Amino acid sequence: MRKTFALAVAAIALAGCGVLPGQQGGGGEERQTRAAAEGQATSASTAPQEQASSAPPQQTEVIASREAKVGGGDTYGKARVDVTGLKRQGRTLSLTWTVTALDGDVNLHNGLGGGPLDFTVSSVSLIDPVNAKRYRVARNGTEQGAACVCSGTQGQFLKPGEASTLYAVFAAPPADVTKINIEMPMFGVITDVPIS
């Protein structure tokens, strides 16, 4: 009886983690084939453990930039986003960027997430114009509350001159895609960003 119970608990735990075959991984492209989804489940279940111990390496060279008036609620200002890295690593793509407040107040606290209580950059996405696909931030599971493999932004209200460096991990587009568009809430779309 104990053996059966232990096996049942182990199977439920593995199914919840997305380890069992046939589980679809979190994040990635919106239009997926079954084989791509199974491949992402494997990478999505291992990537967060690596990300938890260290974020993608910081790069300082700016490869794309955009300024915008940003705001929400009673927090308004002008900010610049500098993309400092878009690196393909196996089946994933790591995006790093810095947001600098230029004027007024900039709300990163919940300005890049999926709602007022999402204190992450989970609403940032990549758009592949060649294959007409959108890539969303990877998730560490398939359930409703699965955390994104990305920066948290809780408590980040930037004053002029202050900056915040952020990251997000995505499923990688096909190898023949060398440039991609980045869509960021508050900032709009940054086009033709080179992938290294």
Sequence and secondary structure as in RCSB ss.txt:
>XXXX:A:sequence
MRKTFALAVAAIALAGCGVLPGQQGGGGEERQTRAAAEGQATSASTAPQEQASSAPPQQTEVIASREAKVGGGDT
YGKARVDVTGLKRQGRTLSLTWTVTALDGDVNLHNGLGGGPLDFTVSSVSLIDPVNAKRYRVARNGTEQGAACVC
SGTQGQFLKPGEASTLYAVFAAPPADVTKINIEMPMFGVITDVPIS
>XXXX:A:secstr
 HHHHHHHHHHHHHHHHT STT   SSEESS  HHHHHHHHHHHHHHHHHHHH       S SEEEEEEEEETTE
EEEEEEEEEEEEEETTEEEEEEEEEEEEE EE TTTSSSSTT  BSTT EEEETTTTEEEEB BSSSSTT  BSB
 B TT EE TT EEEEEEEEE   TT  EEEEEETTTEEEEEEE  
